[in-house]
Amino acid sequence: MKTRILAVTVFLAVLLVFLLLGVYTRVAFGIICGLICSFEITRAVKSKHPTVQPWVCYVFTVVSGLLVLFGLYQWILYALFFLILISFSVSVISPKHHPSDVLITLGMLFYPLSLILMMIFILTLPKPVWYTVIILGSGSAAFCDAFALFGGMAFGKHKLAPLISPNKTIEGSVSGSASTILLGVLLYFLFNKLNIIEIALWKTILICFLNSIVGQFGDLIASAIKREFAIKDYSKLIPGHGGLMDRLDSHFFTIPLSYLLLTLLSVI
C-alpha cells in the first residue's frame, strides 16, 4: 500500500509540474503520455500479432500533437492519410508484414491515441476551460473508482462483468456512480465560490454522474483488452498501479466527455 501511495503521489507531482508550467509543457506531457500508451498497447498486441507497426502510433502521436499545438487541425487528416498509405505499402512490399496487422495497428490510433489527442487539444484551451474540464473529468473518474472499490468491498454480492473483471460488482458500480453526485455538489461550490467558472449545480452533478458511467465502461474496455491478450497490467511503469494505460483507462473517456457536455450545456 505504501508503494502504491508513493508512486501515485510522485506521478501526480510530475503531472502538476507539466500542467502548470504552460501550454508547451502541457502538450509535451500529452505527447509523452501518448508515446508511453503506444508502447504499452503495441507491447500487448504483439503477443498475438508480432508484425504490427508501432512506428505508425509513435509518428501519429508526435505529429498530431504538434499540429494541435499550432492549431493546424486539418493537417491531422493529411497526416493520417499518409500514415495509412505508407503502412499498407509496407505490408505489400514486405513479406513479413500482413494487411490484417496494419488494420490492427491503425485501430490503435483510435484507441487510445485519438482519445489522447482529444485530451491534448483540451490542454491547449484557455486556462479556465482546460482545468475545469480536467477537474471534472479526472475528478469523476478518480472519485467513482475509489468509491466503487469501497462499495464493492462493503456491499458487493452481484458480479458486474464476471468474464471481463471478476472483482467488480453491481453494488460497487452503483456506489461509485452515486458518489459522483456528491462530487458534483463539491465542485459546484469550488467553481463558483472561487470564481473559476459560472456553472449551475445540476450541470456539475449531471456531468459527474455521466462521467462515472462512461468511465466505468472505459475501465472495462481496458480490462477486456488485457484479458484478450492475457496480461495483468499494460506495464510496470507505476509501481503498484501498472502502466499508464491502466491509470488512464477511465480518463480517456471522462475528460473528452466533460468537454463535450460543457459545450452542449453552454457553459463554455
C-alpha positions as CSV (number, residue, x, y, z in Angstrom):
1,M,0.0,0.0,0.0
2,K,2.8,2.4,0.8
3,T,4.4,1.8,-2.6
4,R,1.1,2.5,-4.3
5,I,0.6,5.7,-2.4
6,L,4.2,6.9,-3.0
7,A,4.0,6.0,-6.7
8,V,0.8,7.9,-7.3
9,T,2.0,10.9,-5.3
10,V,5.1,11.1,-7.5
11,F,3.0,10.7,-10.6
12,L,0.6,13.5,-9.6
13,A,3.5,15.8,-8.7
14,V,5.1,15.3,-12.1
15,L,1.6,15.9,-13.7
16,L,1.1,19.1,-11.9
17,V,4.5,20.4,-12.9
18,F,3.8,19.8,-16.5
19,L,0.3,21.2,-16.4
20,L,1.1,24.4,-14.6
21,L,4.2,25.5,-16.5
22,G,2.4,26.4,-19.7
23,V,0.8,25.2,-22.9
24,Y,4.0,23.9,-24.3
25,T,4.7,21.6,-21.3
26,R,1.1,20.5,-21.2
27,V,1.2,19.4,-24.9
28,A,4.6,17.8,-24.3
29,F,3.2,15.9,-21.4
30,G,0.3,14.8,-23.6
31,I,2.7,13.6,-26.3
32,I,4.8,11.7,-23.8
33,C,1.7,10.0,-22.4
34,G,0.7,9.1,-26.0
35,L,4.1,7.6,-26.7
36,I,4.0,5.6,-23.5
37,C,0.5,4.3,-24.1
38,S,1.5,3.5,-27.7
39,F,4.4,1.4,-26.4
40,E,2.1,-0.3,-23.8
41,I,-0.7,-1.2,-26.2
42,T,1.6,-2.4,-29.0
43,R,3.5,-4.5,-26.5
44,A,0.3,-6.2,-25.5
45,V,-0.9,-6.7,-29.1
46,K,2.4,-8.1,-30.3
47,S,1.9,-11.2,-28.3
48,K,-0.6,-12.3,-30.9
49,H,0.2,-10.0,-33.8
50,P,4.0,-9.7,-33.9
51,T,4.2,-7.8,-37.2
52,V,2.1,-4.8,-36.1
53,Q,3.8,-1.5,-36.9
54,P,4.2,0.6,-33.7
55,W,6.1,3.3,-35.5
56,V,2.8,4.4,-37.0
57,C,1.5,5.1,-33.5
58,Y,4.6,6.9,-32.5
59,V,4.6,9.1,-35.5
60,F,0.9,9.9,-35.2
61,T,1.3,10.8,-31.6
62,V,4.1,13.3,-32.1
63,V,2.9,14.8,-35.4
64,S,-0.7,15.2,-34.4
65,G,0.2,16.6,-31.0
66,L,2.3,19.3,-32.6
67,L,-0.4,20.1,-35.2
68,V,-2.9,20.6,-32.4
69,L,-0.4,22.9,-30.6
70,F,-0.1,25.1,-33.6
71,G,-3.8,25.0,-34.5
72,L,-3.3,23.1,-37.7
73,Y,-6.2,20.7,-37.1
74,Q,-7.0,19.9,-40.8
75,W,-3.5,18.6,-41.3
76,I,-4.1,15.8,-38.9
77,L,-6.3,14.2,-41.6
78,Y,-3.5,14.5,-44.1
79,A,-1.0,13.0,-41.6
80,L,-3.4,10.1,-41.1
81,F,-3.8,9.7,-44.9
82,F,0.0,9.4,-45.4
83,L,0.4,7.0,-42.4
84,I,-2.3,4.7,-43.8
85,L,-0.8,4.8,-47.3
86,I,2.8,4.1,-46.1
87,S,1.8,1.4,-43.6
88,F,-0.2,-0.5,-46.2
89,S,2.5,-0.1,-48.7
90,V,5.0,-1.7,-46.3
91,S,2.7,-4.6,-45.9
92,V,2.5,-5.0,-49.7
93,I,6.3,-4.8,-50.2
94,S,7.5,-6.7,-47.2
95,P,6.5,-10.4,-46.8
96,K,7.0,-10.1,-43.0
97,H,4.0,-7.7,-42.7
98,H,0.4,-8.5,-43.3
99,P,-2.6,-6.2,-44.2
100,S,-4.5,-7.6,-41.2
101,D,-1.8,-6.4,-38.8
102,V,-1.9,-3.0,-40.5
103,L,-5.6,-2.8,-39.7
104,I,-4.8,-3.7,-36.1
105,T,-2.1,-1.0,-36.0
106,L,-4.5,1.6,-37.3
107,G,-7.1,0.5,-34.8
108,M,-4.7,1.6,-32.1
109,L,-4.8,5.1,-33.5
110,F,-8.4,5.2,-32.4
111,Y,-7.9,3.5,-29.1
112,P,-6.2,5.0,-27.2
113,L,-4.4,7.6,-29.4
114,S,-7.4,9.5,-30.8
115,L,-8.7,9.9,-27.2
116,I,-5.2,11.2,-26.1
117,L,-5.2,13.6,-29.0
118,M,-8.6,15.0,-27.8
119,M,-7.0,15.4,-24.3
120,I,-4.1,17.3,-25.9
121,F,-6.5,19.6,-27.7
122,I,-8.3,20.3,-24.4
123,L,-4.9,21.2,-22.8
124,T,-4.4,23.9,-25.4
125,L,-7.6,25.7,-24.5
126,P,-7.7,28.9,-22.3
127,K,-6.9,28.4,-18.6
128,P,-10.4,28.5,-17.1
129,V,-11.6,26.0,-19.7
130,W,-8.9,23.3,-19.6
131,Y,-8.6,23.0,-15.9
132,T,-12.4,22.9,-15.5
133,V,-12.5,20.1,-17.9
134,I,-9.6,18.2,-16.3
135,I,-11.0,18.7,-12.8
136,L,-14.5,17.4,-13.9
137,G,-13.1,14.5,-16.0
138,S,-10.3,13.3,-13.8
139,G,-12.2,14.0,-10.5
140,S,-15.2,12.0,-11.6
141,A,-13.0,9.0,-12.7
142,A,-11.0,9.0,-9.5
143,F,-14.0,9.5,-7.2
144,C,-16.0,6.8,-8.9
145,D,-13.1,4.4,-8.9
146,A,-12.4,4.9,-5.2
147,F,-16.0,4.6,-4.0
148,A,-16.7,1.7,-6.3
149,L,-13.9,-0.2,-4.6
150,F,-15.1,0.7,-1.1
151,G,-18.8,0.0,-2.0
152,G,-17.8,-3.3,-3.6
153,M,-15.9,-4.4,-0.6
154,A,-18.7,-3.4,1.8
155,F,-21.8,-4.5,-0.2
156,G,-20.7,-6.4,-3.3
157,K,-22.6,-9.5,-4.0
158,H,-23.6,-9.5,-7.7
159,K,-20.9,-9.6,-10.4
160,L,-20.9,-6.7,-12.8
161,A,-18.9,-8.3,-15.7
162,P,-17.6,-11.6,-14.5
163,L,-16.0,-12.6,-17.8
164,I,-14.0,-9.4,-18.0
165,S,-13.3,-8.2,-14.5
166,P,-14.5,-10.8,-11.9
167,N,-13.8,-8.5,-8.9
168,K,-16.2,-5.7,-10.0
169,T,-19.7,-5.8,-8.6
170,I,-23.0,-4.1,-9.4
171,E,-23.2,-2.7,-5.9
172,G,-19.7,-1.2,-6.3
173,S,-20.6,0.3,-9.6
174,V,-23.7,1.9,-8.1
175,S,-21.7,3.2,-5.1
176,G,-19.2,4.7,-7.5
177,S,-21.8,6.5,-9.6
178,A,-23.7,7.7,-6.5
179,S,-20.6,9.2,-5.0
180,T,-20.1,11.4,-8.0
181,I,-23.4,13.2,-7.2
182,L,-21.6,14.4,-4.0
183,L,-18.6,15.3,-6.1
184,G,-20.8,17.4,-8.4
185,V,-22.1,19.4,-5.4
186,L,-18.5,19.9,-4.1
187,L,-17.2,21.1,-7.5
188,Y,-20.2,23.4,-7.9
189,F,-19.1,25.3,-4.8
190,L,-15.4,25.1,-5.8
191,F,-16.1,26.6,-9.3
192,N,-18.5,29.3,-8.2
193,K,-17.0,30.3,-4.8
194,L,-13.5,30.6,-6.3
195,N,-15.0,32.3,-9.4
196,I,-13.3,29.7,-11.7
197,I,-16.3,29.3,-14.0
198,E,-20.0,30.0,-13.8
199,I,-22.0,26.8,-13.8
200,A,-25.3,25.6,-12.4
201,L,-25.4,22.9,-9.6
202,W,-27.5,20.5,-11.7
203,K,-25.0,20.7,-14.5
204,T,-22.0,19.7,-12.4
205,I,-24.0,16.8,-10.9
206,L,-25.1,15.7,-14.4
207,I,-21.6,15.9,-15.8
208,C,-20.0,14.0,-12.9
209,F,-22.7,11.3,-12.9
210,L,-22.5,10.7,-16.7
211,N,-18.7,10.6,-16.4
212,S,-19.0,7.9,-13.8
213,I,-20.9,5.7,-16.1
214,V,-18.7,6.3,-19.1
215,G,-15.6,6.0,-17.0
216,Q,-16.6,2.6,-15.8
217,F,-17.1,1.4,-19.4
218,G,-13.6,2.8,-20.1
219,D,-12.2,0.7,-17.3
220,L,-14.0,-2.4,-18.6
221,I,-12.8,-1.8,-22.1
222,A,-9.1,-1.7,-20.9
223,S,-9.7,-4.8,-18.8
224,A,-11.3,-6.6,-21.8
225,I,-8.2,-5.9,-23.9
226,K,-5.9,-7.1,-21.2
227,R,-7.9,-10.3,-20.9
228,E,-7.8,-10.8,-24.7
229,F,-4.0,-10.7,-24.7
230,A,-3.6,-12.5,-21.3
231,I,-1.8,-9.8,-19.4
232,K,-2.4,-8.4,-15.9
233,D,-1.1,-4.9,-16.4
234,Y,0.0,-3.0,-19.5
235,S,3.4,-2.4,-17.9
236,K,5.1,-1.8,-14.6
237,L,5.7,1.9,-15.1
238,I,3.9,3.0,-11.9
239,P,4.7,0.6,-9.0
240,G,1.6,-1.0,-7.6
241,H,-0.6,0.5,-10.3
242,G,0.6,-1.0,-13.5
243,G,1.1,1.0,-16.7
244,L,-0.1,4.4,-17.8
245,M,-2.9,2.7,-19.8
246,D,-4.0,1.1,-16.5
247,R,-4.3,4.5,-14.8
248,L,-5.8,6.5,-17.7
249,D,-8.4,3.9,-18.9
250,S,-11.3,5.8,-17.4
251,H,-9.8,9.3,-18.0
252,F,-9.6,8.6,-21.8
253,F,-13.4,8.9,-21.9
254,T,-14.3,11.1,-19.0
255,I,-12.1,14.1,-19.9
256,P,-13.4,14.4,-23.6
257,L,-16.9,13.8,-22.4
258,S,-16.6,16.6,-19.9
259,Y,-15.6,19.0,-22.6
260,L,-18.5,17.8,-24.8
261,L,-21.1,18.2,-22.1
262,L,-19.8,21.6,-21.0
263,T,-20.1,22.7,-24.6
264,L,-23.6,21.2,-25.1
265,L,-24.8,22.8,-21.8
266,S,-23.5,26.2,-23.0
267,V,-21.1,26.5,-20.0
268,I,-18.0,27.2,-22.2
